[in-house]
C-alpha cells in the first residue's frame, strides 16, 4: 500500500518563529490523497483529521473540523481512481484553545470488512503547525500595551518599504456569497477598511506607515520647543520614537534619552511625549467613525510616542509635521542601510531537511518515524494501531510521499541546487542597490552593473534549462502544471529590461526608486523559485522513474557545460 498526500498550496511560513502557521478562519488548502493498492481492494476509505498531542503523551486528540454543512471530528471520502480530495474544510479551534499545542494533519486509510468492522491499514501525519486567530493577537497586543515598560516601543516592527505604495483592497463576501472588493485609499473610510480587511495578513500598524498612507486622516504632532524646525534630524527623531532603526545612530537624539530617562518637563510644567499621533479634524466624518479609528490607532502609543484623538487638547507648542514625502524617503534610506544587506532565511535547506524526515521537535521537519526518538514515535501506533514502517511523512505544501529512493532524494537536492547561485546573486544585487541610496558614486554604480550582469546571466541560464529541458518533460506527464512558470520567466525578462534601463540612466535622484524596484524584483523572484521547489518538484518525484530523473540531471549538466564553453 503506497500513500502520498499533497496540498494545493502551502501553509504560511513564519521565518521568525521557524514554524508553519494558519489562521483559524481561513479555508484549509485542498488535500489530495493518492493511494496505490497492489491488492486492488475496493472497500477502502480515507479519513482526514486535525490532531494534537493529548494530555497523555502517548495519544493523539482530535481537534475537530468544520466540514461543509456540519461539524465533526474528521472528514471521510471514498477512493475513486486511486485518488480522493478534501476541500472547503475549516478549523474549529486554535493552538491557544488547546493549551498552546501545535496541530498536525492526520490521514488514515481504513478498510471495512463484511461485518462492518474497521481496520486502519496505514496513516500519515504531517509536521506541526500553529493555528492562531486575530482575537488572540489583539489580546497579546493589549497586554503588551498595558505593561507600560520601556520596551513598549518594540511593538512597532519595521515594515517593507513597498507597503508605502502597494495597492490594498478589502475583500468581503456579500449576501450572495460573491467576493466584493472595497478600495483602501487615503481617506477615513480607507483607514477603517485597512484595519478591518481580513485578507491583509500581518498588516503593519507602524506609525510612519499610517502617517504616510493615510496622511489625510493621521497627523504627526511634534513639540515645537524641542523641534522648532522640520528636517532630517527631526524626522530621524520621530522614527527613533517609533523604534526604528533598532540601534539609533543619531547624535544627541532626544527620543533615545526619553526612552531611558522618561519624559522631559516643559516650561509650562507638563510632562508629555515630544511626539504624538492624532486624527485630523474632518467635519464630514461621522463621530462613530472617529471613535472607532481612535480606538484602533491607540496601538501606536508608547513611552516615546503619544496618541490623542483631538489635537486641540495638546498645548499650543505642538505643531504638525507635514513633510510626509521626506519621511517616506528617509525611512526607505534607513531601511536599505539596516536590512537590505542582511540575508533572508533560506527555506530551501528546511525543505531538504524534511526529505530526510527530521523530528519536528528539533525545528522544521517531517514526521517522527525513528524508533529511538522517545515517546513521540509511538503516538500513531497506540491510537490507530498502524505499524511504524507503514507511516510515510508529508510536509504541508510538499508532496514527498513517494520520494523514498536515493535517486529521488538526489534529484530533489539537485533541483533545489539549480537556484543556489541565484540566491547569493540576488542578495549581492540587493546589497549593491542599497549602498547607492546613501553613496551614489561612480564606483558603486559599476559594482551594481556588475552584479546585475551576473544575476541576469544566472537567471537566463535557469530559465533556459527550465523552459527547454525540465518543463517540456513535465508537461508531457502532467499538462497544465508548468505552463504558468514559463509565463513568469517571460515577465521576469521584461522586469530585468526595466531595471537595465533604470541603471543605465542612474543618478542620485533615482537611487531610491532603483532600490524599491530591485526590492520588488528580488521578492518576486524569491517567491517564484520557492513555488517551483514547493509545487513542481513533487510532480517530478511522483511522475518520473529513477532512470528518467538521472537522464534529466545529465541533460541539465550537459546544457550547463555547453553554456560555460560558449562563454
C-alpha positions as CSV (number, residue, x, y, z in Angstrom):
1,X,0.0,0.0,0.0
2,X,1.6,3.2,-1.2
3,X,0.1,6.5,0.0
4,X,1.1,10.1,-0.8
5,X,-0.6,13.4,0.3
6,X,-0.2,16.9,-1.0
7,X,-1.8,20.3,-0.5
8,X,-2.7,22.6,-3.4
9,X,-0.9,25.5,-1.7
10,X,1.5,25.7,1.3
11,X,0.7,26.9,4.7
12,X,2.2,30.2,5.9
13,X,5.8,30.0,7.0
14,X,6.8,32.3,9.9
15,X,10.6,32.8,9.4
16,X,10.9,34.5,12.8
17,X,9.3,31.7,14.8
18,X,10.5,29.0,12.3
19,X,7.1,27.3,12.1
20,X,4.2,26.7,9.8
21,X,1.1,28.8,10.7
22,X,-2.5,29.1,9.7
23,X,-5.4,31.4,10.6
24,X,-8.4,29.7,12.1
25,X,-10.9,31.4,9.8
26,X,-9.1,30.6,6.6
27,X,-10.3,27.8,4.5
28,X,-7.7,24.9,4.6
29,X,-5.9,24.1,1.3
30,X,-7.4,21.3,-0.7
31,X,-5.9,18.0,0.3
32,X,-5.2,15.4,-2.3
33,X,-4.6,11.8,-1.2
34,X,-3.3,9.2,-3.7
35,X,-3.4,5.5,-2.8
36,X,-1.7,2.8,-4.8
37,X,-3.1,-0.5,-3.5
38,X,-1.4,-3.5,-5.2
39,X,-4.1,-5.8,-3.8
40,X,-6.8,-3.8,-5.5
41,X,-9.2,-3.6,-2.5
42,X,-12.5,-1.8,-3.3
43,X,-13.7,-1.1,0.2
44,X,-11.2,1.5,1.3
45,X,-11.9,4.9,2.6
46,X,-9.8,7.8,3.7
47,X,-10.2,9.8,6.9
48,X,-8.7,13.2,7.2
49,X,-8.5,14.9,10.6
50,X,-6.7,17.5,12.6
51,X,-5.0,16.3,15.8
52,X,-2.7,17.4,18.6
53,X,-0.9,15.6,21.3
54,X,-3.2,14.7,24.2
55,X,-2.6,15.2,27.9
56,X,-1.3,11.6,27.8
57,X,1.8,12.0,25.5
58,X,1.2,8.5,24.0
59,X,-2.2,9.6,22.5
60,X,-3.5,12.0,19.9
61,X,-6.5,14.2,20.4
62,X,-9.0,15.1,17.6
63,X,-9.2,18.9,17.3
64,X,-12.3,18.8,15.1
65,X,-13.1,20.1,11.6
66,X,-15.8,22.3,10.1
67,X,-17.0,20.2,7.1
68,X,-19.5,21.8,4.7
69,X,-22.9,21.8,6.3
70,X,-21.8,20.1,9.6
71,X,-19.2,20.0,12.3
72,X,-17.4,16.7,13.1
73,X,-14.1,15.3,14.2
74,X,-12.9,14.1,10.9
75,X,-13.8,14.1,7.2
76,X,-14.3,10.9,5.2
77,X,-14.0,10.2,1.5
78,X,-14.0,7.2,-0.7
79,X,-11.2,6.5,-3.1
80,X,-12.0,6.9,-6.8
81,X,-9.4,6.0,-9.5
82,X,-6.8,5.7,-6.7
83,X,-7.4,9.3,-5.5
84,X,-9.6,11.4,-3.3
85,X,-9.8,15.0,-2.3
86,X,-10.9,17.0,0.8
87,X,-11.8,20.7,0.2
88,X,-13.8,23.5,1.8
89,X,-12.6,22.5,5.3
90,X,-12.1,24.9,8.2
91,X,-10.6,24.6,11.7
92,X,-12.7,24.7,14.8
93,X,-10.1,25.8,17.4
94,X,-6.7,27.5,17.8
95,X,-3.5,26.4,19.4
96,X,-4.4,28.7,22.3
97,X,-7.6,26.9,23.0
98,X,-5.7,23.7,23.2
99,X,-3.1,24.9,25.7
100,X,-0.6,26.2,23.1
101,X,-0.3,22.8,21.4
102,X,0.6,22.7,17.7
103,X,-1.6,20.8,15.3
104,X,-0.9,18.0,12.7
105,X,-2.8,16.8,9.6
106,X,-3.6,13.1,10.0
107,X,-4.6,10.9,7.1
108,X,-5.7,7.3,7.7
109,X,-6.5,4.5,5.2
110,X,-9.4,2.5,6.6
111,X,-10.8,-0.9,5.4
112,X,-14.2,-2.2,6.3
113,X,-14.9,-5.9,6.4
114,X,-18.2,-7.7,5.7
115,X,-19.3,-7.3,9.4
116,X,-18.7,-3.6,9.4
117,X,-15.6,-3.7,11.4
118,X,-13.0,-1.0,10.6
119,X,-9.2,-1.5,10.4
120,X,-6.6,1.1,9.9
121,X,-4.1,-0.1,7.2
122,X,-1.8,2.9,7.2
123,X,-1.6,6.5,8.4
124,X,0.4,9.6,7.6
125,X,1.0,12.5,10.0
126,X,2.4,15.9,9.0
127,X,4.9,18.1,10.7
128,X,3.4,20.5,13.3
129,X,1.8,23.9,12.6
130,X,0.3,26.6,14.8
131,X,-3.2,27.9,14.4
132,X,-4.0,31.4,15.6
133,X,-6.8,34.0,15.5
134,X,-6.7,37.8,15.2
135,X,-8.6,38.0,18.6
136,X,-5.6,36.2,20.2
137,X,-3.2,38.5,18.6
138,X,-5.2,41.6,19.7
139,X,-5.2,40.3,23.3
140,X,-1.4,39.9,23.3
141,X,-1.0,43.4,21.8
142,X,-3.3,44.9,24.6
143,X,-1.3,43.1,27.2
144,X,2.0,44.5,25.8
145,X,0.4,48.0,25.8
146,X,-0.7,47.8,29.4
147,X,2.6,46.6,30.6
148,X,4.0,50.1,30.5
149,X,7.6,49.0,30.2
150,X,10.4,50.9,28.4
151,X,10.4,48.1,25.8
152,X,6.9,49.1,24.6
153,X,8.4,50.8,21.6
154,X,9.4,47.4,20.1
155,X,5.8,46.7,19.2
156,X,6.3,48.8,16.1
157,X,8.1,46.2,13.9
158,X,9.9,47.5,10.8
159,X,8.0,47.1,7.6
160,X,8.9,46.7,4.0
161,X,9.1,50.0,2.1
162,X,6.9,48.6,-0.7
163,X,4.0,48.9,1.7
164,X,4.1,52.6,1.1
165,X,2.9,52.1,-2.5
166,X,1.3,48.6,-2.6
167,X,-2.3,48.6,-3.7
168,X,-4.6,47.3,-0.9
169,X,-8.2,46.3,-1.1
170,X,-10.6,44.9,1.5
171,X,-12.3,41.7,0.3
172,X,-15.6,40.8,1.7
173,X,-18.5,38.4,0.7
174,X,-21.9,39.8,0.0
175,X,-25.2,38.1,0.9
176,X,-25.0,36.1,-2.4
177,X,-21.6,34.7,-1.5
178,X,-19.8,36.8,-4.1
179,X,-16.5,38.5,-3.3
180,X,-16.6,42.3,-3.3
181,X,-13.5,44.5,-3.2
182,X,-13.5,47.8,-1.4
183,X,-10.7,50.3,-2.2
184,X,-8.3,51.2,0.6
185,X,-7.4,54.8,-0.2
186,X,-6.2,57.9,1.6
187,X,-9.4,58.6,3.5
188,X,-11.0,57.8,6.8
189,X,-13.0,55.1,5.2
190,X,-9.9,53.6,3.6
191,X,-8.1,53.6,7.0
192,X,-11.1,51.8,8.6
193,X,-11.0,49.2,5.8
194,X,-7.3,48.7,6.2
195,X,-7.8,47.8,9.9
196,X,-10.8,45.6,9.1
197,X,-9.6,43.8,6.0
198,X,-9.3,40.1,6.8
199,X,-7.5,39.4,3.6
200,X,-4.5,41.5,4.6
201,X,-2.4,39.2,6.7
202,X,0.2,40.6,9.1
203,X,-0.8,44.1,8.5
204,X,1.6,46.7,9.8
205,X,0.4,49.4,12.3
206,X,3.7,51.3,12.2
207,X,3.1,55.0,12.9
208,X,5.3,56.0,9.9
209,X,3.3,53.8,7.5
210,X,-0.1,55.0,8.8
211,X,1.0,58.7,8.6
212,X,2.2,58.4,5.0
213,X,-0.5,56.2,3.5
214,X,-3.4,57.9,5.4
215,X,-2.0,61.4,5.6
216,X,-5.5,62.9,5.1
217,X,-6.5,61.3,8.3
218,X,-3.4,60.8,10.5
219,X,-1.2,63.7,11.6
220,X,2.1,63.7,13.3
221,X,2.5,66.4,16.0
222,X,5.8,67.4,17.5
223,X,6.9,69.5,20.4
224,X,7.9,72.8,18.9
225,X,10.1,73.6,21.9
226,X,12.4,70.6,21.2
227,X,11.9,70.5,17.4
228,X,11.2,74.1,16.1
229,X,12.2,73.2,12.6
230,X,11.4,70.2,10.4
231,X,14.3,68.4,8.7
232,X,16.2,65.2,8.6
233,X,17.3,65.4,12.3
234,X,13.7,65.9,13.4
235,X,12.3,63.1,11.2
236,X,15.1,60.8,12.4
237,X,14.0,61.5,16.0
238,X,10.4,60.6,15.1
239,X,11.4,57.3,13.6
240,X,13.6,56.7,16.7
241,X,10.5,57.3,18.8
242,X,8.8,54.6,16.8
243,X,11.7,52.2,17.5
244,X,13.4,52.4,14.1
245,X,16.2,51.7,13.4
246,X,16.7,49.3,16.4
247,X,20.1,50.9,17.0
248,X,19.8,54.6,16.7
249,X,22.9,56.4,15.4
250,X,21.6,60.0,15.6
251,X,23.8,62.1,17.9
252,X,22.0,63.8,20.8
253,X,18.8,62.0,20.0
254,X,16.0,63.2,22.3
255,X,13.9,60.1,21.7
256,X,16.7,57.8,23.0
257,X,17.1,60.0,26.1
258,X,13.3,59.8,26.8
259,X,13.3,56.1,26.3
260,X,15.9,55.7,29.0
261,X,15.0,58.5,31.4
262,X,11.4,59.3,30.9
263,X,9.6,62.5,29.5
264,X,11.3,65.8,29.8
265,X,9.4,68.6,31.6
266,X,8.3,71.7,29.6
267,X,8.2,75.3,30.5
268,X,4.5,75.0,31.4
269,X,5.2,72.2,33.8
270,X,3.7,69.4,31.7
271,X,5.5,66.1,31.0
272,X,4.4,65.0,27.6
273,X,6.0,62.9,24.9
274,X,7.7,65.1,22.3
275,X,5.8,63.2,19.5
276,X,2.1,62.5,19.2
277,X,-0.1,60.8,16.6
278,X,-3.5,62.4,16.2
279,X,-6.6,62.4,13.9
280,X,-7.1,65.4,11.6
281,X,-10.3,67.3,12.1
282,X,-12.9,66.4,9.4
283,X,-16.5,67.6,9.9
284,X,-17.7,65.2,7.2
285,X,-16.6,62.2,9.2
286,X,-19.2,60.6,11.4
287,X,-18.5,60.7,15.1
288,X,-18.8,56.9,15.3
289,X,-16.0,56.6,12.7
290,X,-13.8,58.9,14.7
291,X,-14.3,56.9,17.9
292,X,-13.6,53.7,16.0
293,X,-10.4,55.0,14.4
294,X,-9.3,56.4,17.7
295,X,-9.6,53.0,19.4
296,X,-7.6,51.3,16.7
297,X,-4.9,54.0,16.5
298,X,-4.2,53.9,20.2
299,X,-2.0,50.9,19.5
300,X,0.8,53.3,18.4
301,X,1.1,54.7,21.9
302,X,4.4,54.1,23.8
303,X,6.6,55.9,26.3
304,X,8.2,57.9,23.5
305,X,5.2,58.4,21.3
306,X,1.8,59.5,22.4
307,X,-1.7,59.4,20.9
308,X,-4.5,61.8,21.3
309,X,-7.8,61.9,19.4
310,X,-8.3,65.7,19.4
311,X,-5.1,67.7,18.6
312,X,-6.6,70.8,20.2
313,X,-6.2,69.1,23.6
314,X,-2.5,69.4,23.4
315,X,-0.6,72.6,24.4
316,X,-0.2,75.2,21.6
317,X,3.5,74.4,21.3
318,X,2.7,71.1,19.5
319,X,2.8,71.7,15.7
320,X,2.0,69.4,12.8
321,X,4.8,67.7,10.8
322,X,3.6,67.7,7.2
323,X,6.7,66.8,5.2
324,X,5.4,63.2,4.7
325,X,7.3,62.7,1.4
326,X,10.6,63.4,3.2
327,X,9.6,61.0,6.0
328,X,9.0,58.3,3.4
329,X,12.3,58.8,1.7
330,X,14.2,58.8,5.0
331,X,12.6,55.6,6.1
332,X,13.5,53.9,2.8
333,X,17.1,55.1,3.1
334,X,17.4,53.8,6.7
335,X,15.7,50.6,5.8
336,X,18.1,49.9,3.0
337,X,21.0,50.5,5.2
338,X,19.6,48.4,8.1
339,X,18.1,45.4,6.3
340,X,18.7,45.1,2.6
341,X,22.2,43.7,3.1
342,X,21.1,41.1,5.5
343,X,20.4,37.6,4.1
344,X,16.9,36.3,4.5
345,X,16.3,32.8,6.0
346,X,16.9,30.2,3.3
347,X,14.0,27.9,3.4
348,X,15.4,25.6,0.8
349,X,17.6,24.0,3.5
350,X,14.5,23.3,5.5
351,X,12.8,21.6,2.7
352,X,15.8,19.3,2.2
353,X,15.8,18.5,5.8
354,X,12.1,17.5,5.6
355,X,13.1,15.0,2.9
356,X,15.4,13.4,5.4
357,X,12.5,13.1,7.8
358,X,13.8,15.1,10.8
359,X,12.0,15.3,14.1
360,X,9.7,18.4,14.3
361,X,10.6,18.8,17.9
362,X,14.1,19.9,16.7
363,X,12.5,22.6,14.4
364,X,11.0,22.3,11.0
365,X,11.0,18.7,9.6
366,X,8.9,15.7,8.7
367,X,7.1,13.1,10.8
368,X,8.6,11.3,13.8
369,X,9.3,7.8,12.5
370,X,12.6,6.9,14.2
371,X,12.2,4.2,16.9
372,X,14.9,5.8,19.0
373,X,13.2,9.2,19.4
374,X,11.3,8.6,22.6
375,X,7.6,8.5,23.3
376,X,6.6,10.8,20.3
377,X,7.4,7.9,17.9
378,X,4.6,5.8,19.4
379,X,1.8,8.3,19.0
380,X,0.1,6.9,16.0
381,X,0.8,3.3,16.9
382,X,-1.1,3.5,20.2
383,X,-4.1,5.3,18.7
384,X,-4.5,3.9,15.3
385,X,-2.7,0.5,15.6
386,X,-0.7,1.3,12.4
387,X,2.9,0.0,12.2
388,X,5.8,2.4,12.0
389,X,7.1,1.2,8.7
390,X,3.7,2.0,7.1
391,X,3.9,5.7,8.1
392,X,5.3,8.0,5.4
393,X,5.8,11.6,6.2
394,X,4.4,14.6,4.3
395,X,5.1,18.2,4.9
396,X,2.4,20.9,4.4
397,X,2.8,22.3,0.9
398,X,5.0,19.5,-0.5
399,X,4.2,16.0,-1.8
400,X,7.1,13.8,-0.9
401,X,5.1,10.6,-0.1
402,X,6.8,8.7,-2.9
403,X,10.3,10.3,-2.7
404,X,11.7,7.3,-0.9
405,X,14.6,6.3,-3.2
406,X,18.1,7.6,-3.1
407,X,17.8,8.8,-6.7
408,X,14.7,10.8,-5.9
409,X,16.4,12.4,-2.9
410,X,19.4,13.2,-5.1
411,X,17.2,14.8,-7.7
412,X,15.4,16.9,-5.0
413,X,18.8,18.2,-3.9
414,X,19.9,18.8,-7.5
415,X,16.6,20.6,-8.3
416,X,17.0,22.9,-5.3
417,X,20.7,23.4,-6.1
418,X,19.8,24.9,-9.5
419,X,18.9,28.1,-7.7
420,X,21.6,28.2,-5.1
421,X,23.8,30.6,-7.1
422,X,20.8,32.8,-7.9
423,X,20.1,33.2,-4.2
424,X,23.5,34.6,-3.5
425,X,23.5,36.8,-6.6
426,X,20.1,38.2,-5.5
427,X,21.5,39.2,-2.1
428,X,24.5,40.8,-3.8
429,X,22.2,42.8,-6.1
430,X,20.0,44.0,-3.3
431,X,23.1,45.0,-1.2
432,X,24.6,46.9,-4.1
433,X,21.4,48.8,-4.7
434,X,21.0,49.7,-1.0
435,X,24.5,51.1,-0.9
436,X,23.6,53.5,-3.7
437,X,20.9,55.1,-1.6
438,X,23.5,56.6,0.8
439,X,26.5,56.7,-1.5
440,X,25.7,57.1,-5.2
441,X,29.2,57.2,-6.5
442,X,30.5,56.1,-9.9
443,X,32.4,53.2,-8.3
444,X,29.2,51.9,-6.6
445,X,27.3,52.2,-9.8
446,X,29.9,50.0,-11.5
447,X,29.6,47.4,-8.8
448,X,25.8,47.4,-9.3
449,X,26.2,47.0,-13.0
450,X,28.5,44.0,-12.5
451,X,26.1,42.3,-10.0
452,X,23.2,43.0,-12.4
453,X,25.0,41.3,-15.3
454,X,25.9,38.3,-13.1
455,X,22.4,37.9,-11.9
456,X,20.9,38.3,-15.4
457,X,23.2,35.6,-16.8
458,X,22.3,33.2,-14.0
459,X,18.6,33.8,-14.4
460,X,18.9,33.4,-18.2
461,X,20.6,30.0,-17.7
462,X,18.0,29.0,-15.1
463,X,15.1,29.9,-17.4
464,X,16.7,28.2,-20.4
465,X,17.1,24.9,-18.5
466,X,13.6,25.0,-17.1
467,X,11.8,26.0,-20.3
468,X,13.7,23.7,-22.8
469,X,14.5,20.7,-20.6
470,X,12.6,20.3,-17.4
471,X,9.2,21.9,-18.1
472,X,8.6,20.2,-21.5
473,X,9.2,16.8,-20.0
474,X,6.9,17.5,-17.1
475,X,4.1,18.9,-19.4
476,X,4.1,15.5,-21.2
477,X,3.2,13.8,-18.0
478,X,1.1,16.5,-16.3
479,X,-0.3,19.1,-18.8
480,X,-1.2,22.4,-17.3
481,X,1.2,22.3,-14.4
482,X,4.3,24.1,-15.6
483,X,3.0,26.5,-18.2
484,X,2.4,29.3,-15.8
485,X,6.0,29.2,-14.7
486,X,7.2,29.7,-18.2
487,X,5.0,32.8,-18.4
488,X,6.6,34.0,-15.1
489,X,10.0,33.6,-16.8
490,X,8.8,35.8,-19.7
491,X,7.6,38.5,-17.3
492,X,10.8,38.3,-15.4
493,X,12.7,39.1,-18.6
494,X,10.6,42.3,-19.0
495,X,11.3,43.4,-15.4
496,X,15.1,42.8,-15.9
497,X,14.9,45.0,-19.0
498,X,13.3,47.8,-17.0
499,X,16.0,47.5,-14.3
500,X,18.7,47.7,-17.0
501,X,17.1,50.9,-18.4
502,X,17.0,52.5,-15.0
503,X,20.6,51.5,-14.2
504,X,21.9,52.9,-17.5
505,X,20.5,56.4,-16.6
506,X,21.1,56.2,-12.9
507,X,21.8,59.3,-10.8
508,X,21.4,60.2,-7.2
509,X,17.8,61.3,-7.6
510,X,16.9,57.8,-8.9
511,X,18.7,55.8,-6.3
512,X,15.7,55.4,-4.0
513,X,13.4,54.4,-7.0
514,X,16.0,51.8,-8.1
515,X,16.2,50.3,-4.6
516,X,12.4,49.9,-4.5
517,X,12.4,48.2,-7.9
518,X,15.2,45.9,-7.0
519,X,13.5,45.0,-3.8
520,X,10.3,44.2,-5.6
521,X,12.1,42.2,-8.3
522,X,14.1,40.1,-5.8
523,X,11.0,39.5,-3.7
524,X,9.0,38.2,-6.8
525,X,11.9,36.1,-7.9
526,X,12.4,34.6,-4.5
527,X,8.7,33.7,-4.4
528,X,8.8,32.2,-7.9
529,X,11.8,30.0,-7.1
530,X,10.2,28.8,-3.8
531,X,7.0,27.9,-5.7
532,X,9.0,25.9,-8.2
533,X,10.5,23.9,-5.4
534,X,7.3,23.5,-3.4
535,X,4.9,22.9,-6.3
536,X,6.8,21.4,-9.3
537,X,9.5,19.3,-7.5
538,X,6.9,16.9,-6.1
539,X,5.5,16.3,-9.6
540,X,8.9,15.3,-10.8
541,X,9.4,12.9,-7.9
542,X,6.0,11.3,-8.4
543,X,5.7,11.1,-12.2
544,X,9.3,10.1,-13.2
545,X,11.1,6.9,-12.6
546,X,14.7,6.8,-11.2
547,X,16.4,6.3,-14.5
548,X,14.3,9.2,-16.1
549,X,15.4,11.5,-13.3
550,X,19.0,10.5,-13.9
551,X,18.6,11.3,-17.6
552,X,17.1,14.8,-16.8
553,X,20.1,15.6,-14.5
554,X,22.5,14.6,-17.2
555,X,20.8,16.8,-19.8
556,X,20.9,19.7,-17.4
557,X,24.5,19.2,-16.6
558,X,25.3,19.0,-20.4
559,X,23.5,22.2,-21.0
560,X,25.3,24.0,-18.2
561,X,28.7,22.7,-19.5
562,X,27.9,23.9,-23.1
563,X,27.0,27.3,-21.8
564,X,30.3,27.7,-20.0
565,X,32.2,26.7,-23.1
566,X,30.3,29.4,-25.1
567,X,31.1,32.0,-22.5
